[in-house]
């Protein structure tokens, strides 16, 4: 009898975050979110001062 096949090693590129397949996608989302928060704070500061 042949031994059962071993599972493949885990992919280091898989971030394990739902909705993202690569770390680049996670970093891009975080960067875009940061930029949007800075822009929103700038707009609110000018509008409410």
N, C-alpha and C positions, 0 to 999 in steps of 0.2 A: 504494500500500500504506500501511496505517496503521502508525505505530510501535508497538512493544509497550507495553502499559500499564506505568506506573511503579509499583513497589511502594509501599504506604502507608508513611508515616513511622512509626518505632517509637513505641510507646505509652510515654509517660513514667511511667505508673502501674504498669507491669509491673516488679516488682522483679527478675525473673530468678532467683528462688530457687525450687527445686522444692517444690511443696506449698503455695505461697502465691501468690495472684493479685493482691494489693494490698499496698502498703507498710503500710497499717493492720493487716493480718493479721500482718505480720512484727513490727511494734512491739508488738502485743498479745501475741504469743507470747513475745517477749523480756521484757516486763513481767511476765507471769504466771510465767515461769520464774524471774525474779529474786525475786518474792514467795515462791514455793515454796522456793527455796534459803534465804531468810532465815528462813522458818518452820521448815524442817528444822534449820538451825543452832541456832535457839532451843530446839527440842525436844531435840536432842542435848546441848546445853550443860546444860540442866536435868537431863536423865536421867543424864548421866555425871559430874556434879560432886558 
